[in-house]
Amino acid sequence: MTMNGSPLVARSLPVIRLHPADPVVVALRDIAAGEQIGAEIGLPVLRAAQPVPQGHKLAVEPIAHGAVVRKLGQIIGVASAAIMPGEHVHTHNLAYTPSAASRLFDAGARPVPDLPMVEEETFLGIVRADGSVATRNYIGVMTTVNCSATVARLIADHFRGPHALAGFPNVDGVVALTHTGGCTASEHGAAIDLLRRTLGGYARHPNFAAVLLIGLGCEDNQIDRLMESEGLAPTDRLHAFTIQEIGGTAAAVRLGVGRIRELLPAANAVARQPVSVAHLKLGLQCGGSDGFSALTANPALGVASDLLVHHGGTSILSETPEIYGAEDVLLRRAANAEVAGELVALLEWWEGYLARHGESMDSNPSPGNKAGGITTILEKSLGAAAKGGLSELRAVYRYAEPVTEHGFVYMDTPGYDPVSVTGQVAGGANIICFTTGRGSCFGCKPVPSLKLATNTALYARMQDDMDLNCGVIADGSMTMAETGAAIYRLILATASGQKTKSEILGYGEDEFAPWHFGATL
């Protein structure tokens, strides 16, 4: 198997070697101590020196102390001790090393996607008056500051429950999106700019039929300054007020509930219609990654991403600290030197930012990632980058910037999933695909989020949370191309109104998490 999405045929195999240059193989199931492996994939027979959990690595050749270790042909670390064939390779003998990936732009090295045949080029979307297209139809209650969060939730609570919106079947719900910022921030600082850009992106999002924007009244993030900076104005769709001006909590709640009751008939007066896939903006995410992420779900999502781009849609890759080590995979696909330079500048900013705070890129992966077989951020980045497929990288955006370019693009975000997805949705993403190997639970109202399991054991254990099992690739029952096409078809069905598991479970409000940037005064 390689990073370009070729099939992984693994039925009955205990291990797989992902690249001929790799001194390690990956366990496709739990390997017992003393078990003989290697012959099944054409290697000399060796015995496992210790038990090796599925998704973890075993050495298949001697690795000297200090030697680089590769997976999928990419450097994932250096041996912190001499490693013998058959030994488990993980945190006890594999150490982090700074990325050695080339950051030079080379247009001649750009790969070309080899896509499966699919015919779907439309989905059933909701066309707004301005021509934008929604995949869901919510009314939003948003806040300028944490001080108005309780009022926003009390307003939304009036419209919860199985019968609250019974007369409005085309409205997906009333959602309160609150946050912890909005005050003690410099008027012209990066923190308030970032928050305003995020709130502005949500206020404009086509998945909201209407929005109430609620402030306290004395906060730094004043409603009029937010509206001015984001080019927003009061309309039939956007309503704003402050709690202090209205007369306090109870009065603000009464006003908000009344406004939403007035808005519901118009919000309900929509009908889905066939529209081009070009209106889809797909946010690519991974969380709770494991040793299978780079083998199954992430490259399969890359196939789906390429299919979407091929049909005119937009795919957004993010989580800058998590592409560290595999940046060359993206840079050789940059449309031009300027795009490549913008991506390199992001990586250099993150290196400096972490150094100033005494952190390392290798502070990520998490304990769960390591339990699933990922040892270093360099290894984790192989799966993170694979979500982007092989399409040309057309543009690079700052966090929460409006995404206007069609095709495959990049947005700078932290690696923390709720913060990252919040930025993508603020930028216009109207559907999310989220891969997981450990079992992340996530949603992101007002946008549907599809959960893709990397392994069959996880899918069987958490079927109520997982929308699709990509473990079929490692099981050998489906190819990478077939699974990628299945993800693409599921994206279109979901964009057309089919509910995701996270929507059915009610996820999506608490996961709204704007990037909290800078000092709190």
Buried (B, 14 or more C-beta within 10 A) or exposed (E): BEBBBEBBBBEEBBBBBBBEEBBBBBBBBBBEEEBEBBEBBEBEEBBBBBBBBBBBBBBBEEBEEEEBBBBBEBBBBBBBBEBEBBBBBBBEBBBBBEBEBEBEBEEEEBBEBEBBEBEBBBBBBBBBEEEBBBBBBBBBBBBBBBBBBBBBBBBBBBBBEEEEBEEBEBBBBBBBBBBEBBBEBEEEBEBBBBBBBBBBBBBBBBBBBBBBBBBBBEBBBBBEBBBEBBEBEEEEBBBBBBBBEBEEEEBBBBBBBEBBEEBBEEBBEBEBEEBBBBBBBBBBBBBBBBBBBBBBBBBBBBBBBBBBBBBBBBBBBBBBBBBBBBBBBBBBBBBEEEBBBBBBEBBEEBBEEBEEEEEEBBBBBBEBBBBBBBBBBBBBBBBBBBBBBBBBBBBBBBBBBEBEBBBBBBBBBBBBBBBBBBBBBBBBBBBBBBBBBBBBBBBBBBBBBBBBBBBBBBBEEBEEBBBBBBBBBBBBBBBBBBBBBBBBBBBBBBBBBBEBBBBEEEBBBEBBBBBBBBEEE
